[in-house]
Amino acid sequence: MSRPTTRSKNKRHKQEDSADISSDLLRKIHSSGAITKDDINQLYMIWKPICQGCRLNTKDNPNCFCGLIPPPTGSRKVGLWQKISEIVQALGSDPSKDQRTSPDFPAGLTNLGATCYANSILQCLYMNKCFREGIFSVESDVLKQNPVLDQLVRLFALLHVSKMAYVDSFPFIKTLELDNGVQQDSHEFLTLLLSLLEHCLSHSKVSKAKTIVQDLFRGSVSHVTTCSQCGKDSEASSKMEDFYELELNVLGLKSLDESLNDYLSVEELHGDNQYFCESCKSRVNATRSIKLRTLPPVLNFQLKRCVFLPKTTTKKKITSALSFPGVLDMRERLSESSQSESIYDLSAVLIHKGTAVNSGHYIAHIKDENTGQWWEFDDEHVSKLGHHPFGEKSSNTNSKSVKTELAVPLGSKEEVNATAEGNPTNGVLQQSTESGVRCPTDVFSSNDAYMLMYNLRCTGKATNRVTSCIVNGKEVEGNMVPFQDGLFLPSHLCDEISSLNESHVIACQEYESKKEVELGCINNRRQEVRSILSEAPVHSLEEPFCWISTDWLRQWADKVSPPILDNSQIQCLHGKVPISKVTSIKRLSVKAWDKLSSKYGGGSKLTNEDICMECLIAGARNVVCADSYRDRRISMKEIALSALSGNYPNGTYVVSRTWLQQWVKRKILDAPSEADAEPTASIKCPHGQLLPEQAAGAKRVLIPEDLWLFIYEDALTVKPDDPTGVPTFPSDSRQCSLCSEELSEVAVMEDSIRGVKLKQRQNHERLAVGKFIPLSLNCKYYLVPTSWLSKWRNYINASGKSASFVEKPENLDGVINLLRCEKHSRLLERPPDLICKRATMQQKSARTTGNPSVKNGKVVRHVASLLWLSQVVV
């Protein structure tokens, strides 16, 4: 059983078939002079069925409305049927996407190019509650006098209560005059920023603001030198120096505990490094070490991952892993042991991603003091990490939680034994419990950790040194006022931030309103188009209908804002629908027309009664005339081919042979075309007479009178308004005498030139073929440029049609003058060297010389492009 075929389904009829049927009908109308209703149905293709399922709109079916809109699941690149997501995107950025998720969700900072180092430090400082509230309490007059401090307060205030998911850091960076395109070191930035803030805050009269930097970040150390003989410390050992961070080595060390041991290690001074003891009055062996005297509430550890390489004089980043605890006990690290104010909780980890020192990217992992929640701050992007600094289930191999250990309770037997064995547990989480039970601890490891921040734990026995950081009810200093939800901000910033938040809310509302209106308009337009197109088809031949322009209908169905209804493009001069517009019109139901006309106005109403009979009769006449023209042209083509073959030696008229050859090759159309004009243009001279046949492009051919009359009629039809008309040259037309004389003179001149070239080739045969002339010792020679000689060879050897295109070489005297220096009248180039070869003197071929000369202010080298020629040759 054969397989059924579906190839013919919805297959379009060829337009040639429809055109043949229409031509036959028009011929019948022309012959009979009568037009029936069936003729109109056929000519205007009203009889065709309503089309369904076509992918494209069919031009030769006025009942086809397919393809004007895409299928239900389809879309288009532009217009009404564009994807909804693309339409929404065209409205601009949605401000609600930049809105903070909730007041508890921290805000990010914009990266201005390479300012990630500053963003990370600023987030670490802002997330410190005491520092933030101390900055907020600065007086307005102090802020006005210190632009950096003023911008920092504004930045912190926006981070605190702004509704935006990220804050623009440009004003603060600009005030600091930082280059936002250059990567800086975050440690250096923190050091300089704290120093600057300490100076600016010194002018404040608010106690907690004036010394907030010192109170939070400043500790003290002393460099102790001890004599090994008398055991006394040096006088300088009693001096204490302030520090804001401890710089710890990383190279060769595996944990923060080892780095602290290295920092506090004892150095032996002996040999050339002996110490002069004031008590012993001599140089003696001694020890030197660093002693921690006091520790700040915020303890910063700067990990020295950048080391200097003396051999290459470059810096290298150390990417080895370093472990550090979640809770750090620093009691045994102090020079004077303390049982309080020495346990620190990990509060921030500054991370430098990348292997290079001067590039890479900084991010910060910071813990919220109120909730214990860790957050990742990566410029504008802020991510929730959970209750671990590297995430609950971190898969990052560079930063992770490595182990959970059991800490030794304070004062227990295990702690004493561990200390006695020289293995202190200071670097491991130690949570003291009154019952003395071991507590689980977290130890973390990172290959990229660049700075560690620990906050002093406030216990029942310990009191916080920054007592003024309690703001929410106990003590409110300076000009702080309640803003919202129990938050306190400087009074001068409340109105400004409220205005910014209100503007953002308004922008979000306006965008949503604009989006709702736009999508509503799109949906209404789509529903309207589908509805009217479903009512557009006319289901019977007797039913009245209206004609509508396909082009306008397409625009109406495809544009969000369609134009006014316009049918002028499908109207003839008589204001009706001509047969020539049958492929540009659609047959529309009266109901659909009334809906379009009432909404979009304009456009003349063209009904089924508005068929232009005059244009139809004229079209029938044109078809018959076209048939006649084609028949005549076919017969004339046979005569033209015969004339080109030379079968009409007694022809009565002449035309251009080239033009007639092209005329024969052209496709036979229903009427003359532009190419049928000017059959004698190429054989007419400037004087309006017949051009001599010897002239270029003046070849002609004799044709009979009936062919000429046909060609002449076509030429006048194409250009009826040409004032010069169509030049006619009978077979006995005389050639232009002036042009003949000019051609004769040119011929004589060309003969003379050919003679001169021949004589030069004969006299200088070796030079003409490119051979050098042997030199003689008793002969006088002259220098000639080889470039001129090459042009001369091309000129005298050129022949045939190409000879007229070869340029004659310039005068030799002028060329030789160019070889001389204008200033010294000497040669600009070195003449070719002479060699003796096979008992004859010859000159070397052209080569690059080593003699430089100055040209246009630059030193250039010349090519030895000179040639020795005898006086006879020259």
N, C-alpha and C positions, 0 to 999 in steps of 0.2 A: 504494500500500500504506500502510495507516494505521500510525502510529508507536505502538509498544507503550507503555502507560502503567504507571507505577510508583507512582502516588499511593496505591493501596490496600495497598501493601506495609507490613506491620507496623502497619496501621491498627487502632486500638482500636475495639472495639464500644462504642456509647453505653451509659452506665450506666442510662439510662432503659429501654433494651431489656431488659437483664438484670433490672431491677426489675420490669418487667411480667411476665416469665417467672416470677420468684419469686413474685409476687403470685398468679398463676394457680395455681401449684403449692400455695401455702398455702390458697387457696380450695378446691382439690380435697381437700387433707388435712382441712380442717375439715368438708367435706360428707361425706367417706367415713369419716373417723376412722382411716385406715390410712396408714402411712408405709413406703414401699419404699426399697430401696437406690438405685435410680435417682433417687428424689426427693432423697435426701441428696446424691448426686453433683451434681445440678443446683443445689440450693439452696446448697451450700457450694462450688460451681464447681470441684469436683474433676476434672470431665471436661475442663477446658480444657487445651490442649497446653502443653508446656514452652516458655516464652517465650525467644526469642533475638534479640539485636540491638536491643532497645529502649534508648533513651537514658535514660529514666526508669523507675523501678520502677512496675509496674502494680498498683494496689490491688485491682482486681476479678479478679485471677488469682493464686491461692495458689501456682501453679507458676512464677511469674515471680521470678527472682533478679537481673534486670538492674538496672543503675544503683546497686547497693549499693557498688560500687567503680568508680573511673574506668577508662577504657581504658588499655592498657599504656603509652602515651606521654602520658597525661593526669596531672593533679594537682588538688589542692584547696587552698583557702586555709588551712585548719586541719586538725588531726587527723593520722591515720595516713598519709594520702596527700598530705601537704604536700610541697613540693619539698625535696629533700635540702639544698640551699643554705640554705633558710629554716629548716630544722630545726637545722642547724649554727649558724646565726646566733643562734637562740634560746638556745644554750648560753652565750652571752656572747662577749666579745672573745677572740681566740686570742692568747695571750702570745707564741707563737713568731713571729708577724708583727712583733712589736716587738723581735725578737732581731737582734743585729748579724750581718751576713752572714759576716764573717770578722774575725779580730783585726786585720788590716791595713786594714779598712774603717773610716774614722773615724765617730764617733758625733755626732749632732746635739744641739741644746739646745732645750728647749720654749720656745715664745713665750707669755708670760703675758698678752698683750694688745697691748702696744706696746713690747716689750723686744727687738726685733730688733737695735737699735743696740748693745745690750750683748752679745747673743749673738755678733754678728759680731766685735767686739773681743776677746771672750774666746776665740773660736776662733783668731784670729790670734796671740794670746799663747800659747795652748796648743800650737799647731803649731810654735812655735819651740822646738827641742829643748833648747838651753842654758837658756832661761828656765824651761821646764817642770822640768828636772832640778834647777835651782837652787831652785825653789819646793819641790820634793819633799824637799830636804835640810834644811829648817828643823826645829829641835828642837821636841819636843812641848810643853815648857813655854812656848816663845815662841808657839806656836799657841794655847794655852789663854788667854794674855793678850791675844791679838788675834783676835777673832771673825771679822773680815773675811778675814784671812789663813788662818785655820783652814778657813772655808767654801770659799775658793779652792782650797786644797790638796785638800779632799774632792772638789770639782767636777772638778779636773784628774785626780785618781786614778780617778774614775768614767769620765771620758772616755777614760782610758788603757786600763783593763782590764775595764770593765763589759761584760756580755754583752748589754745593752740597746742598741737602735739609736739611742736618744736618751736624754738625761739631763735630769732635772728641775732647772731653774735657780732654782726658787723660794727654797730656803734662802739662796742667795748674794744674790739680789736683795732678799730681806727683810732680811738683815743690813745691806745698804747703805742700807736705808730708802728705796728708790726707788719712785716711783709707777708701777706697771706699766701704767697706763692712759694715760700721757702720753708722747708721742714726744720723745726727747732727741736732742741732737747727738752723734754717735759720737766726734768729735774732742774735744769737751769731756769726754766720759766717759773717754776714754783718758788725757787729761791729768790729770784728778782721780784716776783709779785708780792711775796710776803714782806720783803724788805720795804717795798714801796708802800704797801698798805700800813705797815707799822709806822712809817713816817707820816702818812696822811692822817691816821687815827690819833696821832699824838696831840692833835689840835682839838679833839673832842673833849667835852666836859662830862659826858656820860661815862660812868666808871666802867661798866662792862664792855663798852665799845672802845675805850681809849687803849686798853691793854689786852684786847681780845687775842691778838696774834701771839704776844708773849705768853699769856696765860694758857693758851691751848697747845702751842707748838714748841715752846722754848724749854730746853733742858740744859744741864751743865755737865761738863767733864773737866778733868784735870790731867795733865801729863806729868806723871810722877817718876822721878829719877831717884833711886835708892842706892846708897853706897854699900858695897858688899863687905867692907871692913868694919865701919862703925855702925852701919845699919840706919843712918840718918837720911831723911829725904832732903832734896835740894830746896832752896828757898822758893824757886819757881813752881815747885810741886803743890804749893798751897793755893796757887792762883787757879781760879776756875774760869773756863771759857764756855760761852753759850753755844748751843747747837740747836738747829731746827730739824735736822734729820741726821741719821747715822749712815755713813757710806760704808757698805760691807762688800768684801770681796766675794766673788762667785767662782772664779777659776780654781778648779781642783777641789771644790767643796760641794757637798751633797745636800746639806740642810741648813736652815737658818740657824740652828744651834751651833753647827760647826763654823758658820760665818761669824757669829757673835764671839765664839771662843777665839777665832783668829783675830777679831778686832780688839779683844781685851787681853791678848796673849802678851807674855813678858819677853822683852828683848834683852839679850845679854850684850853688855858693852865691855869689850876687852880688846887688847892689842892696840891697833891704831885708833880705835874708837873709845879708848878709856875715858872715863869721866874725871874731871878735876874736882875733888871734894874739898869744900871750904873748911870742913872740920879736920880732915886728915892733911890738908895743905899739900896734896900730891895727886897725881893722876892714878886712879885706882879702877879696878873692875867694878861695874855697877849694873843695875837692871833698870829698864825703862818700860813703862806700860801706861795704858789709858785707864782711868778710873771714872766710872759713872757716878756722879754726885747726886744729881736730881733728874727725874724723868718727867716729861710733860704729859698732860692728859691724852694728847694725840701723838703717838710715837710713830714717826715715819722712818722706814728703812729704804735707803736708796741702794739698789743692787747694782754693783759695778760690772755691768755686762759688756761695756765698751773698754777694750784694752788697746794700748798703743804698741805697735810693732816697730821696734827700732830699725830692723833690717830694711823694711819697706817704707818706713816713716808714714804708715797709714794706721787707721783704726779698724779693729775687728770686733764683731759682736760674738759674745760667748753664748751659745745656745744649749748648754748642758742643763739638765733638769735640776731644780732646787726645790726641796720639800720644806714646808712651813706649817705650823700648827694653826688650828682655828682659835685656840686660846693660848696665850703666852704668859708664862710666869717669869717676871724679871726681878724677883726679890733677891735671888742669889747673885744677880749681876751687879747690884748696887755695891758701892764700896762700903756703905754702912747698911747692914742687913735690915730689912723692914718687913713687918708682917702685914702691912696694909698698903693700899695704893700702888700695888705693883703687878696686878693681874690684868692683862689686856685681852680684849676680844678683837679678832680680825674684822676690820670694817671696810676695807677697800683693797683691791688689787689692780694696779695699773699695768697694762699689758702692751708690749711693743711687738707687733706682728711683722715678720720679715727678717731677712738675714743680714741686710746692709745697715750700717750705722747711720748714715745720713738720709735714709729714706725709710719706707715702711709705713705702718699705720698704728696709731695709738687708740686703744679702747680702755674702758674702765668697768670693773665689776665692783659694785658698791652695795652695801647692806643698809636697808632702811632701819634707823634706830628704833622707830616706834613699832614696826611689825616684824622685824627680823627677816624680812623678805630681801633676797638678793636680786639686783637688776644689772643688766648689761647695757652700758651707754656707748653706743657706736654712732657718734655725731647725731644726725636727726632720728636715728632708729634706737628705740629703747625696747628691750626684751626682758621678759620675766624669767628668772632662773630658778626660783624656788627657795629652799632654805639652805642651799649649798652655793658657794661662790662660783662654781663651774657647772651648775645645773644638777638636777636630781640624778639623772642618768647620763652624764656627759660621756660622749664617744670621742671627744677631741684628744688626740694623743699628746698634744703639747701642754694641755692643762687639764688636770683631773684630780679626783680624790683617790689617794693611793692606799690608805689603810685606816683602820679604826683601832686604837690602842686603849688599854686600861691605864688610867692615870693613877698615880700613887697619892693618896690623901695626905694633906699637910700634917706634918708632925708624926707620921706613922713610922713604924720600924723599917718598912721597905724603903722609905725615903731616905732615912739615915744611912742605911746600908748602901744604897745606890750612890749617895754623895760620897761616902767614905771610899768607895771603890773607884772614884774618879769618873763616874758616868752619870752626871747630873741629868735630871729629866726636865730641865728648864725649857727645852724647845718643844715639849709635848703638852697637849691639853691637860691641865690639872684643875679639876673642879673639887674644891674642898667640901667635904660633907662632915657633919658632926658625928655621924655614925662610923666614919672611917671606911666606908665601902668604896671599892674601886668604881670609877665612872668611865663610860666609853668616851673616847676622844676621836676627833677627825684630824688627819694630817693630809695636806694637799701638796701637789707637785706641779711645777710648771716650767717649761723651757723658755717662755717668753715673759714671765713676770719681771717687771722693771722697777716697780716700787710697791712696797707693802705698807699699809696704814693700819695701826692698831689703836683702838680706843680704850681708855682706862675704864675698868669695870667698877661701877659704883655699888658697893655692898652695904649692908646694914652698919658695919663698923667704920667704913670709910666714908669720908665726906668729899664731895666734889669741890675742887679748888675754884671752879668757875661758878660761884653761887648765884650769879645774876642771870644765868641762862634760863631760870624758871620764869616764864612770862605769862603763862595762861591763867593767872589769877593771883599769884602771890606777889609778884613784883613786875611792874611795867615802867621802864625808864624811857627817857627821851621823848620823842614825839610819836610813838607807836599808838595806833588806834585800832579798835576791832574792825576787821574788814568784812569777813563772812565766815560762817561755820566755825566761830571761835578763833579765827586766824588774826594775827596782829601784823600790820604793815605800817611803814612810814606814812603819815597823813598826806604828804604832798604827792604820793604815788597812787593813793586810792582812787581819786577821780580819773587819773590818766588810765589806769588799768581797767577801771570799770568802763570807760569809754571804748577802749580797745576791745574788751570782751563783748560789749554791746554791738560794736561795729561788726564783729565776727558773727554774732548771732543773726544780725540783720542780713549779712551777706549770705549766710546759710539759708535763711528763709527766702530771700530773693531768688537764690539759685533754685531752690525746690519749687518755688512758685513758677519761675520761668520754665523749669523742666516739665512741670505739670501742664502748663499751658501749651508748650510745644508738643508734648506727646499727645495731649488731648486733641490738638489740631491735626496731628498726623493720623491718629486713629479715626477721627471724624472724616477726614479727606479720603482715607482708604475705604471706609464704609460707604461713602458717597460714590466713589468710583466703581466699587463692586456692584452697588445697587443699580446704578444707571446702566452699566454695561450688561447687567442681567436683563434689563428691559429694552436694550437697544435693538436687538434683531427684529426684523419684520418677517412674519411667518407665512404670508401669502402674497401672491402677485397682485391681488385686487385691493389689498389693504393700503390706505394712503400712508405716505412716508415723507421724510425730509432728507435732503442731501446735506452732508457735513464734510468739511475738509479733514482729510486723514491726518494731515500735519498738525492741525489745531487739536484734533482729538488725541493725538499722541502726546502733545504737550500737556493737555488737561489731565491725562491719566498718569503722567509721570512727574509733574511738578507739584511742590507743596503749595505754591501760589500761582495758579494757572493764569494765562492772559485773558483778555476780553474775547468773547466769541467772535471769530472772524472767518467769513466765508468768501472774502474778496478774491482769494487766490484761486478759487475754482469757478469764478464767474468770467464770462466772455464780455465783449464790448456791448452786447445786447442785454447784459444783466442776468443772463440765464446760465445753465450748465451746458458747456459744449462737449462734443464727443471726445475732444483731445484730453479732457481731464478725467476720463473714466478710471484711470489707475490712481487717482489722487482723491477719490471721494468714497464715502461710506453711506450706506442706506440705513437711515436711523428712524426708529419708530417716532410717531408724533408725541407720545407720552414722554419719551426720553428727551426729545428736542425741547418740549415745553419746560422741563425741569432745568435744562442747561441754559435756555434763553432767559428764564426768569431770574437765575442767579448770576449769570455772567454777561447778560445783555449783549449789545452790539450785534454784528453779523446779520446779513439779510437772510430771511427765511426762504429757502429754496425747496419747493415741494416736488412731488412726482409730475406736476403739471409744468414745471419750469425747465423742460427740455428745449434747447435752442434748435429749432428747425432750420433756421438760416445757416447756422454753422454746420448742421448735419448735411444739408444740401451742398454747401461749399466743400465739405469734406469728401462727399461722393464725387464731386467734380474733380477734386485734386487727385483722388485715387485713379480715376480714369486718365487724367493727364499724366500721372506718374507712370501708368502702364504704357501710355503712348511714348513717353520720353525714354523709358527703358528699352522699348523695342527699337526706337530710332538710334539710340546710343549703341546698341548691340550691332546694328548694321553698319554704323559709322566706324565702329572699332575694327571691323573687318577691312574697311577701306583704308583706315590709318595703318594697319599692319602691312597691307599691300604697298602703300606709299613708302613706308620705311624700308621695304625690300627693294625699292627702286622700280616699281611696276608702273609708275605714272611719270614718265619722262616729259610728257606734254602737259603737266599740271598747270593750272592757271594761277595759283597762289603759292607763296612760300611762308612757312612757319619755322620756328626753332625746332631743330631735330631733337635736342635734349628735352624740350617741353613736351613734344609729341610722344616721345618714348615714355615719359612719366604718365602722360594722359592715358596711354593704352594700358598701363599696369594698374591704374586706380580701379577700385571696386565700383561697379555700376550702381548708382543710387537712383532715387526717385526724382531728384532735381539736381541742377548744377551746384557745385561747391566752390569755395574760395580758390581752390587750386586750379579751377578751370579758367581763371582770368589771365590776361596778358600772354597770349600765345606767341606774340612777336616781340616781347620786351627785350629779350637778349640779343636780337638781331637788329635792333634800332640803335643808331648812333646818337651821340649827343646833339647832333644837328637835326634830328628828326627824320633822317633818311636811312636807307638800307646800309647796314654796316658791311664793309668788305669781308668776304669770307675768310681772308687770311687772318683776321683778328681773332684773338682768343675767345672761345665760347660762341662764335658767330656761325657755327655750322647750321645749315638750313636744309629743308626738304620740300620738294614740290608736292602739292596735294590738289585733288580735283575741287571744282567749285562747290559741289553739294556738301563736301566735308567742311570746307571753309565756312560756308553759310551756317552750318550747325555749330561749329566752334565759335563763330562770331556772335551768334545769338546767345549762347551760354555765357560768353564773356560780358555782354551787355546786361544780361540778367543778374549776374553776380555784382557788377559795379555799374548800375544805371546812372549814377550821378558823377562819374569820372569825367572831368572836363576835357581831358585829352582823348577820350574815347579809346577805341581799339585800333592801333596802327595797322593799316592794311598794305601789303606789298604784293602786287601782281607779279607774275613770273617775269615780265619785261621791265621791272623796276631797275633803275640804274643805281649803282653803288655810289656812296658819298665820295665826291672828288677830294674834299678836304681830308677826310679820313684816309683815303688811298695815298695821298701825298705824305701824310704823316707816317703811314706804315712803310712807305718806300724809304723815307729818311731813316727810320728806325732799322730797316733791313740793311741799308748801306752802312749804318754805324755798326751794327752787329757784325757785318762782314769784315769791316775794318778792325774791330776788336779781335775777331777770330784770327785775322792775319797777324796782328801784333802778338797774340798769344802763341801762335804757331812759330813765329820767328824767334821769340824768346825761348821756347822749348828747344828749338834746333840749336841756337847759340849756346845755351847753358844746359845741355842735355844731362850732365851729371848732377847738377844742382836740382833740376826738375824732378829727377827720380829719387832724390834723397841721398846721393853719394857725395862725399867730400872731395875737394880738389887737392891733389898733391901740391905742396908748396916748394918753391924754388928759392935758392939763396940770393939770386940776383934779380928778384922781382919785388915790386912794391905792393903791399897789401893794406886793406882797410878792414876795420871792425864793423860788423853788421849784427844787429840783434837776431837771435835765432827765431824769436816769436814773429818778427816781420817776415823772415824767410819762409816760415811755415804758412803764413797767409798768402804769400806770393805763389807758393807751390799749389795751394788749393785753387787759387784764382786762374792760373794758366792751364791747369789740368782739368778744370771743370768743362763739361760738354753737355749737349742736349738741353732739356728743359731745366735742369738744375743749375745751368750756367748763369741764368738771370738772377738767381737767389744768392750767389756767392759774392760777397762784398770785395770790391777792389781795395788792395792794400794802400795805406796812406803814403804820402810823399816821404822818400827815404831821408831827405835832408832834415826834415822836422823830427823824425824818429832818432836820428843820430845825435841831434842836439840834446835830446832828453838823457843821453848817456853821460853828459858832463855835469859836474857839480856847479851850481850857480855861483857859489862863493869863490871857489878856487879854479874853476874851468878845467878840472881834471876828471878822469874817469871815475864813475860811481862804483863800477864793478871791475873785478879782476879779469883781465883777458885770459883766454884759454892757453894752457901750456902746450909747448911743441915737443913732439917726440920723434925719434928717428926709428922708422919701422920699415924693414925690407928695402933699405937703401933709399928711402924717400922720407921727406919731412911731412909729418901729419900733426894735426891738432887733436888734443884730447876731447872726449865727448863732454857734454854738459854735466857739471857736478856742483855740489854745494861747497862754497868756499868758506874759509874761516875769517874773512875780512868783514867785520861789522861796520855798519854805517848808521847814521841817525836819520830817522824818518818820522815826522809828526811827533817829535819829542821822545821817541822810543828807539832803542838800539835794536836793529834787525840785521839778519844775515841775508846776503844776496846769493842768487844762483848764477853760476857762470853761464850766462845765456848769450854770450858773444861768439862771433865766428869770424875767422880771418878770410877775407875774399880779396882776390886780385883786383887791380885797377881796371882790368879789361872787363871783368864781370860786373863791377859796380857801374 
